Structures are given as C-alpha cells and as structure tokens.
C-alpha cells in the first residue's frame, strides 16, 4: 500500500498535465473541424429543400426541372378517400388568408421582400433555413398543397395548424387559437 502511495504521489501531476493537454487538443480539434462540418450540413440541407420545393430532379449529376404530368388519372381509392376526408370547413383560400395574417400581418412583415422575393406564409422558415420564393403564387400553391396533404392524411384543421407552426401534431396550441380568432 505504501508503494502505491509513493507512485501515485509522483505521477499525479504528470498525469494531470497529460490529461489537460489531451483535453485542450480535443477541444481545439473540435473547434476547427465543427464549423466546416456544420456549413456543409447546412448546404446539403438547403440544396435538399431547394430540390424539394422547386421540383428539381437530379439526372446524371445535373439538376433538371421536373416536368409536370399532362394526363390526370384518378385512382378510385384516392377518390373514395377524398370523399371520406372532406376539405376543412372554411376552405383552403380562407386558411391561406388567415395563415398569411398570422405569419406576416398579411404580407406587411415579409422579411423576404428585402431580398426582392416573397414568402409571407412562414413556409419553410425556421432557425435552420429561411426560404424565399420568386412569386406569391408559387409559395401560395406550396402552402395549399401542404395543407391539403395534411387533410388527406386525416389531420384536423387545428392539428394541421399546430403542426405547421410548431412541428407537433396537437390540436391545442396558441397558433390554432389565434387562427380561429381571426375574422
């Protein structure tokens, strides 16, 4: 036991110094490597959102705009589901109007205007990305499609509003309450 105390007494300071040097080296390495990794992640994510929102496909390593289908085929199953899940009571145009009021005071506080673009609906805008669009109709169509998709999946109006604003499927959030209060 005495021998262990002697060895520990002699190695305590060098061991502490080695651990401090390793810790300092680790944090320094992290500080230099993390920002480029974070920037790369942001670029990949924004490219993904761009392709998703602008309907861009990648073919042979090059971006190509996706062509819209010219023929509309109605699937009987989808037709039945649409009949089972009617659109929300106030209609999609009314929903879009109220969402725009909540998100940007009817377009008055649209931060994308400073870039010469528009959003006004808060669509695809968060702390991770800030998406602006070329035209009001473009973003309006995307938001309408987003809500229609949620209604087809069986979301209620309140659930879709809360999910749109908070990313949480619930029917009790401040956003939904404010939406209902708008005349």
Secondary structure, DSSP 4 states (H G I P E B T S, - for coil): -HHHHHHHHHHHHHHHHHHHHHHHHHHHHHHHHHHHHHHHHHHHHHHHHHHHHHTEEEETTEEEEPPPPS-----HHHHHHHHHSPPPTT-HHHHHHHHHHHHHTTTTT-GGGGGT-B--S-TTBSSS-B--BS-HHHHHHHHHHHHHHHHHTT--HHHHHHHHHHS---S--HHHHHHHH--
